[in-house]
Amino acid sequence: MPTKQSLLRPGRLARDERESGPRSPSSALTLTASLLGFALICLDASVVNVALPAIGSSLDAGMSGLQWVVDAYTLAFAALMLSTGAFSDRAGASRAYALGTTVFTLASVACGLAGNLPTLIGARVVQGVAAAVVLPASLALVRQAYTDPARRARAVALWAAGGSAAVALGPVAGGALTTAWDWRGIFFVNLPVGALILALLLRAPRSERRPAPLDLPGQVTAVLALTALAFAVIEGGTAGWAAGAVAVVAAIAFLRIEARTPHPVVPLGLFRDRTVVATVAAGAAVSVAFYSMVFVFSLFFQQVQGRSALAAGLTFLPMTGLIAVTNVVAGKLAGRHGPRLPMLVGQGLAVAGLLGLLYVDAGTPTALVAVLLVPMALGCALTVPPLTAAMMDAVPAERAGLAAGMLNAARQVSGGLGIAVFGALVSDGFVGGMRLSLAISAALLVVTFALSCRLAGRPAR
C-alpha cells in the first residue's frame, strides 16, 4: 500500500537540497522512467502470490519453498532499504537508478529461466537487492527533474500513485499471466519494461554525487539477523533452532553497533518517543495483516477452493482497487483531524474485517470472500498515511528521510516475517492455520490500536 509519505527514500530527502539545472523537456521522460521503475518493483512484491501454486507444481516446491520465493525478495528489499538512500547519494541518482534497473531486469529474466527452486530463490534475492536501489533513486530523480515546488509535488503524487496502482493490479496481473502464459510470464514481462526505462534514462540529466555516510557493519548485521530469523521460522527443526540462535546474536550485535556508531542506519534514540514506537508498531501490524493475508488467500482460493489463477487474482480486485482512493481520503482526514482519529478508525476497521474472515471455510462462496476482504484492506489503507504523517511530525526535520526509510523497512520486514509464520501455520492444516493467522493479525492490531490511543490529539489544520 505505498503512499507518497510512506515511501520517501531513506537518506537525505528531508533536507532542502538544490536540484541541478532548470526544468527541461526531459522532465516528463524522467518522471515516466521513475514511475515505471517504482511501479515495477511494487508489482513484483504482489504479482508472485497468485502464481505460487503453479510455481510449486512446476518446480516441485513445498510450502517452505513457496514462502522463500516471496520472502527472498521482500527481506532483501526491506533490509537493504536502510542504506540504499545513502548509496544513491554517493553514486548519483541517475547512475544508481540505471544500475538498479539493469540488475533487476536481468534478475527477472533469471527468475523466468529458473529450472529449479534454489535458482529461482537466488534470483529473487538479487531482484530484492536491485529493488532496494531503485526505490530511493527513482524518487531522487523526480525531485531532480522538477525544480518548481508545485510541479514537483504533482510529480511525486503521480510517482506514488504508480506504486499504488501496481500493488492493486499485482494479483490480477499475476493471475492473467499465469493463466494465459505460464508462471514464468510474471518475470519475463519485466524485460520490455526494464528496457523502456533504460531508454528513457538516456534523456535524463546526469545526477551529481553527494557525500553520504554508510553504516556497513549495522547493515550487515541487520541482514544476517533478519535472514536467520526468517530461516528459523520457515524451516524449523534443528536447523531452525541454530538459525534462531544466529538471529539473536546478530540482533544483539546490531543493537550494540547502532548504539555506538555516529551514523547509524537505525538511530535507537528515536524510539524514546512514544509516537515513533506507536507508528512503527502500527505500520508493522498493518503490513502483517495485509501482505500475509494476500499470501494466504492466494493459496486458499487455488489449493482449497480449486479456483484458477485468473479467478484468484480477480477475487482480490475489489479490495485492491479501492486502496489508492482510500490512501487519498486518509491523507485528507489526517490533515483535517490529525493522525490519531484515522489511525484508530483504520485499525478498528481492519480488526473487524479480520474477525469477519474467521467464518470463511472451503465452502464459502468466492464472491463472499472477496467482499469480506474489503474491510480489512480498507482499514489498512486508511491507517498508513496518517501513521506516516505522525512519524514525520515526531522526528526532527533533518532526520525525516531516515525515519521514513526506517518505517518503510519495518513494514516490509514485518510483512515478510508474517508470511513466514503464517505459511508454517497453514502447512499443518489450511483452514485451521488460516483462522489462527487471522486471529494473530487481529490481536496485533488490537495492541497497536491501544498504543495509538496514547497519541496526542491534534486540532484540524
C-alpha positions, -999 to +999 in steps of 0.1 A: +000+000+000+025+026-010+018+062-003+037+093-010+046+097+026+054+061+034+078+055+006+101+085+010+136+073+004+159+067+034+187+091+031+187+129+027+153+137+012+143+157+042+169+183+036+165+214+014+186+201-015+194+221-046+183+204-079+207+207-108+197+228-137+164+243-148+134+224-159+138+209-194+116+190-218+132+158-205+114+162-172+083+143-183+105+115-196+124+113-164+091+112-144+079+084-167+111+064-162+110+068-124+073+060-122+077+028-143+106+016-122+088+022-089+057+005-103+078-024-114+093-031-080+059-027-063+043-051-088+069-078-081+061-076-044+025-088-051+023-104-086+040-136-075+015-146-048-012-158-072+014-177-093+027-197-062+007-229-068+019-230-104+055-225-093+051-252-067+037-276-093+064-268-119+094-269-096+081-294-071+082-269-042+065-274-009+051-247+014+085-236+028+099-233-008+069-211-018+075-189+013+111-184+003+100-173-032+081-144-016+104-137+013+137-138-006+126-107-024+108-090+004+135-094+031+164-084+007+143-053-004+135-043+032+168-049+049+189-031+023+164-002+021+181+011+053+213+020+034+204+024-003+193+060+001+229+069+011+242+047-018+221+067-042+235+099-029+271+087-032+267+072-067+244+098-081+206+091-085+208+085-123+237+061-121+221+042-091+188+040-109+203+027-141+223+001-122+193-010-101+170-012-131+196-032-152+202-057-124+165-060-116+157-067-153+184-093-156+174-110-124+138-111-136+150-130-167+169-153-145+137-159-125+118-168-156+145-192-168+150-209-134+149-246-138+148-254-101+138-238-068+172-227-055+179-208-087+146-190-085+151-181-049+186-168-056+174-147-085+146-133-063+172-122-037+190-103-065+157-088-075+152-076-040+187-061-037+181-042-070+147-030-060+161-015-028+184+006-050+157+015-075+132+029-049+152+058-034+169+066-067+136+068-086+122+094-061+155+114-062+153+116-100+118+130-098+129+157-073+159+165-095+137+168-127+112+194-112+127+225-096+093+242-091+078+230-058+042+229-070+051+209-102+074+187-081+045+179-056+023+168-085+051+147-100+057+130-067+020+123-063+019+107-097+050+086-088+033+074-056+000+067-075+020+045-099+031+023-069-004+021-055-018+011-090+009-016-093+001-031-059-036-031-069-030-048-102-004-073-090-028-102-081-049-097-113-018-094-135-003-125-118-034-145-124-038-134-160-002-140-170-001-174-152-033-185-169-026-171-204+011-180-205+028-196-176+042-185-142+074-176-159+055-148-177+052-128-145+090-123-146+096-121-184+071-092-186+097-071-167+122-073-196+105-049-221+096-026-192+132-025-180+144-019-215+120+010-219+131+026-186+168+024-196+159+040-230+141+069-212+170+074-189+192+083-218+173+116-219+176+122-181+203+146-169+232+131-150+229+134-113+257+148-092+274+127-065+270+137-029+288+125+002+267+103+025+278+081+054+273+044+052+269+021+083+281-011+067+285-031+100+250-022+110+236-031+076+254-065+075+242-075+110+207-064+101+206-086+070+221-115+089+196-112+118+165-109+095+176-138+072+184-161+101+151-153+118+131-160+086+151-193+081+143-203+117+105-197+112+102-213+077+125-243+081+121-252+118+137-283+132+173-284+144+185-261+117+158-237+126+169-236+163+205-230+151+193-202+128+173-187+157+205-186+178+223-168+150+195-143+147+197-135+184+235-130+183+232-109+151+204-088+166+225-081+198+255-071+176+233-049+156+219-030+186+255-026+200+267-012+167+238+012+163+243+025+198+279+034+192+283+044+155+280+081+147+258+075+116+235+045+124+211+031+099+185+029+127+190+056+154+179+039+185+173+072+203+142+078+181+124+050+200+123+071+232+094+089+216+061+071+221+048+084+188+077+067+170+070+035+189+033+036+181+036+044+144+063+018+137+043-008+156+011+001+138+029+001+104+043-034+112+009-048+123-008-034+092+018-050+069+015-083+087-023-083+082-023-071+046+006-088+029+002-120+048-035-123+040-028-118+003-003-146+005-026-169+025-058-163+005-039-166-028-032-202-018-067-207-003-085-198-035-065-222-056-054-250-033-085-252-011-113-239-033-098-251-066-100-218-084-078-209-114-050-184-110-070-158-130-101-163-108-080-159-077-064-127-090-098-112-099-111-120-064-086-095-050-097-067-073-125-053-051-101-048-022-070-037-040-089-014-064-101+008-035-067+012-018-054+042-038-086+061-033-086+053+004-050+064+008-060+099-006-090+101+018-068+091+047-043+118+039-071+144+039-085+131+072-051+133+088-047+169+076-081+179+089-083+159+122-048+149+130-034+114+126-049+097+156-085+096+145-080+080+111-054+056+126-079+044+152-107+041+127-085+023+102-071-002+127-106-008+141-120-015+106-091-038+099-097-058+131-134-061+122-126-073+087-101-099+100-127-112+125-153-114+098-129-136+077-128-162+106-160-176+093-146-185+059-141-221+050-137-243+019-174-240+011-177-202+014-186-186-020-156-169-035-177-138-042-185-135-005-148-139+005-139-111-019-164-089-001-152-099+033-116-090+023-126-054+016-129-041+052-095-054+062-078-038+032-096-005+036-087-004+072-050-010+064-051+017+036-068+041+060-041+036+086-009+040+066-009+077+055-018+091+090+007+069+108+034+081+084+024+117+089+026+112+127+060+096+124+073+126+103+059+151+129+076+132+157+112+134+144+135+163+137+133+177+102+169+166+094+160+130+102+127+128+083+141+109+053+159+084+075+129+079+097+106+074+067+130+048+054+132+031+088+094+030+089+090+015+054+117-011+061+100-021+093+067-026+074+083-047+046+102-068+071+071-074+092+052-084+061+079-109+051+081-124+086+043-126+087+043-147+055+070-170+071+049-175+102+015-179+086+029-201+058+041-225+085+007-224+102-013-232+071+010-261+062-003-281+091-040-278+081-050-250+058-083-237+072-073-241+108-040-224+102-057-196+082-080-189+111-052-188+136-033-164+112-063-141+111-066-142+149-029-133+153-032-104+129-063-091+147-045-094+181-015-074+168-038-047+155-057-046+189-023-039+206-013-012+182-048+003+185-042+007+222-008+022+215-024+046+190-049+058+217-020+073+236-010+095+207-016+132+213-047+146+196-043+174+171-066+202+161-078+204+125-055+222+102 
